[in-house]
Amino acid sequence: MWRFLKAIKDREHRVAATTWAAAIAAVVYTFAPIDLIPELVLGPLGFADDIGLWSILALLFVREQRRWQAGLAPE
């Protein structure tokens, strides 16, 4: 994973725009005062929407990492 992050930092791998948009949306939504399922009202159940958004971001991250690994495969 660290080699993948270094490849992104060194601009050896270009991350898809949808992945960047999802990452920004996840961070903004997590810290925004507006929430679809408020934690103050529903307690721990209120974190379900946050966890769902971060799960989608994790799947996109894995997809990007696989794209990067496919580019490293010898031809």
RODO-2510 file (C-alpha; in nm, 4 decimals, decimal comma):
residues 75
     n   res          X          Y          Z
     1     m     0,0000     0,0000     0,0000
     2     w     0,2821     0,2421     0,0782
     3     r     0,4306     0,1926    -0,2691
     4     f     0,0901     0,2737    -0,4161
     5     l     0,0588     0,5937    -0,2123
     6     k     0,4135     0,6904    -0,3119
     7     a     0,3235     0,6299    -0,6775
     8     i     0,0313     0,8700    -0,6411
     9     k     0,2484     1,1273    -0,4651
    10     d     0,5212     1,0999    -0,7300
    11     r     0,2543     1,1227    -1,0035
    12     e     0,3385     0,7784    -1,1383
    13     h    -0,0292     0,6824    -1,1124
    14     r    -0,3161     0,9103    -1,2024
    15     v    -0,6186     0,8599    -0,9775
    16     a    -0,9591     0,8755    -1,1466
    17     a    -1,1578     1,1942    -1,0983
    18     t    -1,4490     0,9990    -0,9497
    19     t    -1,2227     0,8649    -0,6755
    20     w    -1,0988     1,2162    -0,5911
    21     a    -1,4573     1,3454    -0,5875
    22     a    -1,5670     1,0620    -0,3575
    23     a    -1,2751     1,1289    -0,1224
    24     i    -1,3543     1,4994    -0,1000
    25     a    -1,7250     1,4262    -0,0542
    26     a    -1,6520     1,1752     0,2237
    27     v    -1,4388     1,4222     0,4171
    28     v    -1,6833     1,7113     0,3723
    29     y    -1,9868     1,4996     0,4603
    30     t    -1,8190     1,3572     0,7688
    31     f    -1,7443     1,7012     0,9122
    32     a    -2,0514     1,8880     0,7806
    33     p    -2,3148     1,9844     1,0367
    34     i    -2,5909     1,8455     0,8109
    35     d    -2,6383     1,4694     0,8314
    36     l    -2,8869     1,2289     0,6733
    37     i    -2,9031     1,0167     0,9891
    38     p    -2,8105     1,2399     1,2862
    39     e    -2,6006     1,0805     1,5580
    40     l    -2,7542     1,2990     1,8285
    41     v    -3,1011     1,1605     1,7596
    42     l    -3,0299     0,7952     1,6771
    43     g    -2,7042     0,7371     1,8637
    44     p    -2,4699     0,4754     1,7143
    45     l    -2,7162     0,4037     1,4332
    46     g    -2,6490     0,7564     1,3124
    47     f    -2,3022     0,6523     1,2007
    48     a    -2,4469     0,4134     0,9387
    49     d    -2,4485     0,6733     0,6614
    50     d    -2,0935     0,7826     0,7451
    51     i    -1,9707     0,4229     0,7436
    52     g    -2,1470     0,3591     0,4121
    53     l    -1,9807     0,6587     0,2494
    54     w    -1,6374     0,5592     0,3787
    55     s    -1,6978     0,2009     0,2580
    56     i    -1,7628     0,3273    -0,0932
    57     l    -1,4424     0,5300    -0,0748
    58     a    -1,2499     0,2208     0,0415
    59     l    -1,3820     0,0216    -0,2564
    60     l    -1,2771     0,2966    -0,4961
    61     f    -0,9326     0,3034    -0,3328
    62     v    -0,8950    -0,0721    -0,3822
    63     r    -1,0028    -0,0344    -0,7460
    64     e    -0,7363     0,2322    -0,7996
    65     q    -0,4734     0,0157    -0,6345
    66     r    -0,5622    -0,2766    -0,8643
    67     r    -0,5438    -0,0471    -1,1688
    68     w    -0,1969     0,0588    -1,0558
    69     q    -0,0847    -0,3015    -1,0013
    70     a    -0,2147    -0,3998    -1,3464
    71     g     0,0034    -0,1276    -1,4932
    72     l     0,3087    -0,2763    -1,3208
    73     a     0,2544    -0,6261    -1,4597
    74     p     0,5208    -0,7323    -1,7112
    75     e     0,3948    -0,7559    -2,0652
***
